[in-house]
């Protein structure tokens, strides 16, 4: 399945944005629930709900959900920062906490 089709299977989440923090509680990134990033917001919110944090297992599922965009992110680092973050988690094993605001 491609990203658009897979995204339709995920639950919707209410909130303005998703806050990602490191183990010390420092803000690492935010993902707005707005046009242009609403898909990433939904994916990350789903992963946080399923796994409790964005850990290696969540990152692996997220990369599968992003489907064709994952390959594009691999070929063009920096083009898809929310996918780059999942790739980094896969590489480093360092999880992030996620909270919808």
C-alpha positions as CSV (number, residue, x, y, z in Angstrom):
1,X,0.0,0.0,0.0
2,X,1.1,3.6,-0.6
3,X,1.2,6.3,2.1
4,X,-2.1,7.9,1.2
5,X,-4.0,4.5,1.4
6,X,-2.2,3.5,4.6
7,X,-2.9,6.9,6.2
8,X,-6.6,6.3,5.7
9,X,-6.5,3.2,7.9
10,X,-5.0,5.1,10.9
11,X,-7.2,6.7,13.6
12,X,-7.7,10.4,13.6
13,X,-6.4,12.4,16.6
14,X,-7.5,15.8,17.9
15,X,-4.9,18.4,18.9
16,X,-3.0,21.3,17.6
17,X,0.4,19.7,17.5
18,X,2.5,16.8,18.7
19,X,5.4,17.6,20.9
20,X,8.5,15.3,20.7
21,X,10.9,15.4,23.7
22,X,14.1,13.6,24.6
23,X,14.7,11.5,27.8
24,X,15.6,14.7,29.7
25,X,12.3,16.3,28.7
26,X,13.8,18.8,26.3
27,X,11.8,19.7,23.2
28,X,13.3,18.1,20.1
29,X,10.5,18.9,17.5
30,X,6.9,19.7,17.1
31,X,4.6,18.4,14.3
32,X,1.6,20.6,13.6
33,X,-1.8,19.1,12.9
34,X,-2.1,21.4,9.9
35,X,-2.0,21.1,6.1
36,X,1.4,19.9,5.0
37,X,2.2,18.1,8.2
38,X,-1.2,16.6,9.2
39,X,-0.2,13.2,7.8
40,X,3.0,13.1,9.9
41,X,1.0,14.3,12.9
42,X,-1.4,11.3,12.4
43,X,1.4,8.8,11.9
44,X,3.4,9.9,15.0
45,X,0.3,10.1,17.2
46,X,-0.6,6.6,16.1
47,X,2.9,5.3,16.8
48,X,2.9,7.0,20.3
49,X,-0.4,5.4,21.1
50,X,0.7,2.0,20.0
51,X,4.2,2.0,21.5
52,X,4.1,4.5,24.3
53,X,7.0,6.4,22.7
54,X,8.7,6.7,19.4
55,X,11.2,3.9,19.9
56,X,12.9,1.6,17.4
57,X,9.9,-0.6,16.9
58,X,7.6,2.4,16.4
59,X,10.2,4.0,14.0
60,X,10.3,0.8,11.9
61,X,6.5,0.8,11.6
62,X,6.5,4.5,10.8
63,X,9.0,4.0,8.0
64,X,6.7,1.3,6.6
65,X,3.7,3.6,6.9
66,X,5.4,6.4,5.1
67,X,6.1,3.9,2.2
68,X,7.3,5.6,-0.9
69,X,8.2,8.7,1.0
70,X,10.7,6.7,3.1
71,X,12.7,5.8,-0.1
72,X,12.6,9.5,-1.2
73,X,13.8,10.6,2.3
74,X,16.7,8.1,2.1
75,X,17.7,9.4,-1.3
76,X,17.3,13.1,-0.3
77,X,18.2,13.7,3.4
78,X,16.6,16.8,4.8
79,X,13.7,16.7,2.4
80,X,11.4,14.9,4.8
81,X,12.5,15.8,8.4
82,X,9.8,13.7,10.1
83,X,11.0,10.6,8.3
84,X,14.6,11.6,8.8
85,X,13.9,11.6,12.5
86,X,12.5,8.0,12.3
87,X,15.6,6.9,10.4
88,X,17.8,8.5,13.1
89,X,15.9,6.6,15.8
90,X,16.5,3.3,13.9
91,X,20.2,4.1,13.7
92,X,20.8,5.4,17.2
93,X,18.2,3.4,19.2
94,X,17.4,6.6,21.2
95,X,13.6,7.0,21.6
96,X,11.6,10.2,21.8
97,X,8.5,10.8,23.9
98,X,5.5,12.2,22.1
99,X,2.6,14.1,23.5
100,X,-0.4,15.7,21.7
101,X,-1.1,19.3,22.8
